[in-house]
């Protein structure tokens, strides 16, 4: 596969033509501040609110739940926003960059975990969106699911520019609507009423809420540079990082905290029913309107997830059988992913809060060692310098199976297992800590630390010529 295929155009087409290939300088466009509202809306969905229910469900007081959600979201978003800086520099999708650390075929392991994340999120999103719209237009799931999925497919097929516009304008509406709703919740809810003795500090519950919030945010790291790769190459890194962090962390802290308040005040917290109840109590129909707006936001993030899943899946296939990055590839990939989402959504049980908790934690387990290795390589080993054309070559200088990344990744996963705490499994380390889950900290330290140690003997000087050749070829291609 050629990094410069298809041929670039000076006029931005209505339907995006790029997929897993390199975006040349002449096609770079957009404003860096748009990353803020894009990720604000991308994270401002009811699934984010559900994450905040976890602490109160475990008996954690509302204040502690809000604090744990806030700290977890702020921590997890750090990894996400530093990945965003890779987009303008490298001009390619997030996950295909992983070939430099794992090899063209070795990267299949994090790729599989990432596709699972995308599909899982879209399953929960379509369920929540259907619950929301069903309050106004009741219909069987088999009716709503394909309609909502089809809309998300259409947005994803048109691609990057449409998603950026939709997310940006939804931000303004969401801030107004949920700002009113949040004020109402703070003023009227009897916080802590449903928790025995008003709740209090419980160490294990605090860590569980923290880990869930952090894992939720880290899950976005797997595609964040997919939406910054069109920015000009000379975009200041600090601005990319800041705007991404501001948008993603701001919406996460807001909605997770609101979720913790609802979970502390309502006997049976439910994202859709709770929002509708609070809004309608204030003004007839306002709660229903808020739910509809939330459902629309869920559909737009479904398009983002489908787009990312297509890129990751195509990158995985390309490692074993070269694919041509055409519009047809994008459309087919998005549709296939969406069909899988539809099938899984129909099969999942109606009561899913416990499953959602386990799902978020599982995402954290699989993605922590990936983000550690990828960021260490980019910022501390290769310092952002890569031979782009070699990444696209299955037999390039980065190899098919790169032992440094593979060993560090699986070692990070293995060392996390004793500290995992789920409803169906608790490792010996977690049991010794009273059920507290600190696996994310262990995985980050082990995977990142090992990769850095392994890379100390890496001869980066041998890469310089390949980097220079790649840059010259890409420059010549852009000028032609």
N, C-alpha and C positions, 0 to 999 in steps of 0.2 A: 504494500500500500504506500502511496506517495503522500508525504505530509502536505504537499501543495495541491492536492486534488480535492475538489474540482477547481477549475481555473477561477481565480478571484475576479470580481467585478467591482467597478468603481461606483456602481449604483446599487444601493441596498435593495435586494429583492423583497417582495411581500412575504414569501415563504422562505425561511432560512434554508440555505443550501449546505451549510457546514454541519458536520456531526463530530466524529472523533479525530478529524484532521486539524492541522495547524491553521490558525487565523492570521493571515498576513497583515502587515502594517496598514496597507491601503484599505482594509475592511474594518479597521478598528474604529470604534465610535462610542458615543455615550458619555455621560457625566458621572464622575466618581461618587457624587453625593446620592445618586440614584440607588446605590447599594444600600443606603440606610432604609428608605421606605420599602424597597424590595424585600429585605430580610425582616423588617418589622411585620409586614403583612404575611410573609411566608411563615412566620412563627406565631402569628396572632390567630390561632385556630383553637377550636374547642378541645382538641386533643391535648394542647398545651395546658389548658385549665385542668383537665383530668389528672395530670401529673401532680397538681397541688392537693388533690384529695388524699393522697397516700399518708401523709403525716397524721392528720386528724383521725383517719381510720385506724391508725396504730396507737391512738391515745395521746398523741403529741399536742400540746397546747397551741392555740392559734398563733401566738407571737413567735414561738419556736418554729412552727411549721413555715410561717412566712420567712423567717430568717434562714432556715435550711434551704428553702426553695430559692431564695435570693442568692445565697452564697453558691449553691450548686449551679445555678444558671450563669452567674458571673464567671465561675471557674470553667465550666464547659465551653462557654462562648469564646474564651481565650484561644482555644485550639482552633475553633472554627474560623475566627477572624485572621489568624496568622496563615491559614491555608488560602484565604482570599487573595493574599498578596502574590501567590504563585500564578494567578490567572494572567495579569498583564505581562508579567515577566516571560512566561513560557508560551502563552497563547494557545493552550490546549486544555481539554477537559481534565478534571481533577484526577480521576482514577487511572487514566492511562499514564500519568506521570509516575505512578507506582512501579512501572517497569524498571525505572532506574535503580530501585532498591531491591526488588524481588526477581527481576528478569522478566522477559516477555511472557513466559509461561508460568513462572512462579507466582506472578501477580494474580493468578486465577483464584488463589485462596482468599485474599481480602475481597476480590471481586465478587465471589459467591456470597460472602457475608453481607456485602453492600446491597446486592440485588435483593436479598432477603429483607433488608431494612426498608428499601423502597416499597416493595410489595406489601410488607406489613403495615407501613404507615398509610398507604392508600386504602388498604382494607378498612382500617379504623376510621379513616377520614370519610369514606363513602357511607359507612354505617352511621356516623354522627350527622353527616349532612342529610341523610335520608330521615333520620329521627327529627331533625329540625324542620325540614320542608313538610314532613308528614303532619306537623301540627296545624298546617294550613290546608294542605291538599293530601289527605290520607290516601295511600295507595300501597299495594304489596311491594315488598323489597325488590321482587323480580321486575317491577315496573320502574321504580326510581333508580335502582342501581345502574342499568344500562343507559338511562338518560343522562345521569350525572357523569358517568364515566365517558360517554360520548362527547360531552361538552369539554371535559378536561383533555380528551384526545385532540379535539379541534384546536384548542389553544396551544397545546404542545407541538402539534404539527406545524402551525404557523411559526412558532418558535420564539427565540430569544427576545426580539423587540416587542412582540405583543405581550409576553409575560411581564416584561419590565414595566410597560405602560399600565397594564391591569393592576399589578401589585402596587404601583405608586399611587394611583387614584383611590384604590380601596383603603389605603393607609389613612387618608383624611377622614373618610366616612367612619372607619373603625374607631379612631381616636375620639370622635364626637360621641358616637353611640355608646361605646363602652365607658367613656369618661362619665357620662350621666349615670349609667348603670352602676359603676363602681362607687360613686358618691352615695347613691341610694343604698347600696349594700352596707357601706361603712356606717351610715347614719341609723339605719333601721334594724340591722340584724343583731341578734343576741349572741355574740361570738362566744364560743365555748359551751353553748347550752347543751349540745348533744354529746359532749365528752365527759365521762365520769369525773366529778369534782372539778370541772372546768378545764381539765387537762393540765399538763405540766411538762417539765423537761424529762424526756426518756432518751438516753444516749443512743440506743439501737434504732429507735424510730427516727431520731434526728439524722443519723448517718444514712438511713434508708431513704429518707426524703431528699437529702443532699445528693446521694448517688443517683437517684432517679432523675432529678433535675439536671445534674451534670451529664448523665448519659443521654438524655433527651437532646441537649444542646450539642454534644459531641457527634451525635448521629448526623447533624447537618454538615459536618466537616467534609463528608465524603463527596459533596458536590458543590461546595461553595465557590470554587474557582471556575466552575462551569459558567457562572454568571458574572465573572469579572474578566474572562479571557478576551472579551471584545474591547476592553478599555485600551487606550493607547499604551504602548510599551513604556513610555516615559512617565506614566502616572506615578505620583509619589507614593511609596509603600505605606507611609504613615497615614495617608488619607484613605487608602483602601481599607487598611486595618481598622481605623477609627470608625468610618461610616458603617462598616459591616458589624462591628461590635456594638455600636450605638443602637442600630436597628434591631439586631437579633436579641441582644441582652435586654433591651428596653421592653420589648413585647413579652419576652419570657418571664421576666420578673413581675410584670404587671399581671399577666393572666394566671401564672402559677400562684401568686399571692392571693388573687381573687378566688382561685380554686380552694386554697387553704381556708379562707374565710367562709366560703360556702360549705365546705366540708365540716367546719367546726360549728356552724349554726343550724344546719338543716339535718333532720334525722336520717334521710336517705338521699344524699347528694347525688345529683345527676346533672351533667353539663347542660343538656337541653332544657330539661324541666326546671332546673334552678334558675337559669337565665330568664326563661319565660315568666316564671312566677314573680321574681323580683321586679322585672320591668312592668308587668301588667298590674301589679299592686300599686305602682307609682302612677301609671297612666294607661288606661285601657288600650291594649293593642301594641304598646311600646315593647313589651317583652317579646311578643311574637315577631315584631319587626326586627328586633335585635337578633333573634334566632335565625331569621331568614338571611340577614346580612352575614352572620357567622357561617351559614351553610354555603353562601357564595364564596366566602374566603376559603373554605375547605375545598371547594371544587378547583379554585385557582392553584392551591398548593398541590392538589392531585396532579395537575398538569406539570408542575415543576418536578414532582417525584417521577412521573412517567418519563419525562424528558431525561432525567438523570439515569433512570434505570436502563433506558435505551442506550445511552452513551456507554455505561459500564458493561452491559451485555455485549455490545458490538466490540468493545475493546477486548473482552475475553475471547470472543470467537476469532478475532483478527490474529490473536497469538498463535492459533492452530491452523487457521485457514484464512489467508488474506481476504479482506473485504474492501469493496470500493465505497467510500463515504458519500453516497448519493442521497438525494431527497427520498427516493424510494426506500432506502435502508432505514432512514429515520422513521418514515411512516409505518413500515412493517414492524419495526422494533417496538414502537410506541403501542401499536394495536395489540401485538402479542402480549406485552406486559399487562395491558389493560384487561385483556381476556382472562388472564390468570387472576388478577385482582377480583374480577367479577365472580369467578368460580369460588375462590376462597371466601369472599364476603358472604356468599350465600350459605356456605357451610359452617361459618363460625357461630357459636352459641350467642344468644341474645344478651346474656349477662357476661360482660367482658372486662369489668374493672380489674379483677384479679389477674386476668390474662394480660391486660395492658401493662400492669406493674411488672410482671415477669418479662414481657416483651421489651420494655424499656431497659431493664437491667441486662438482658441478654445482648441488646445492642451495645451497651457499654462494654461488656466483656469482649466482644469481637472487634470493636472499633478502637478501643484504647491502645492496644499494641500497634495497630496500623498507624494511627495518628502520631504516636511517639516516634516510630521509625521514619515516617515520611518527613516530619518536621525537623528531626535531628539531622537527616540527610540534607535537607534544603538549607537550613540556617547554620549548621555547625560543621558539616562535612564538605559539601560542594558549594556552599554559599550562593546558591541560586544559579550556578553556571552548569548548563547541560547541553549536550549535543542533541538538539531536537530531532534531527533526521535519524539519529541512532536509536532514539526511543521508539520511533515508528518502524524500525527494521527488526523483524523477529530474530534475525541472526546478527544483530548489531553488537556494538562493543559492550553493552550492558548485559548481554548473555540471555539465555533462555531461563536458566535457574540460578539466581544470585543467592549464594548461601548465606551471606551476611544478613540480608533482610529476612530470609526464611527462618533461619535459626533464631534470630532476635524476636520475630513475631511469635513463633510457637513457644519459645521459652517464656515470653511474656504471658501468653495464654495459660501455659501450664502452671506458672507460679500464682496465677490468679485463682485457680480452682480451689485451693484450701481456704480461701477467704471469701468465697461466694456464699451468699445467703439468699435463698429463694424459698417460696412456699413449699416446694417439693424437694429441696436439697439445701443443706447447710454444711459447708466444709468444716474441718476440725479447727481451722484458724478462726472462722466466724463464730463457732460454738464457744471457743475459749474467750471470745470478746463479747459474749452474751448475745450473739446473733447479729452483731454489727458487721456491715459489709464494707471492707476497705480494699477490696480487690482492685478497684480502679487505680488507687495510688501505687499498689504493688506492680500492676501491669505497666503503668507509665514508666516507673523507675527501671524496671528490669528490661523491658523492650528497648527503651530509648538508651539506657546505659550500655547494654550489650552491643547495640548497633554502633554506638560511638566508639567503643573499645575495638570492635572488629574492624572499623574503618580507619583506625590509626595507621595501619599498614597499607592502605590503599594508595596506589601511585596515581595521584591526580594529574601529575605532569603529563602522563600518557594520554590523558583525555583532552588536553589543551588543543592539540592539533585537530582532533575530531570536532571539538567545539568550534574552532575557527573555520573548518571546512563547512560545517553545518550552517554557521551564520552567513558565510559567503554565498552558499547555495540559496538560502532563503532570501537573502537580500537581492540576488540576481533574479530570482523568480518573481519577487515583488515588483521589481523595476521593469519586467518584461510586459 
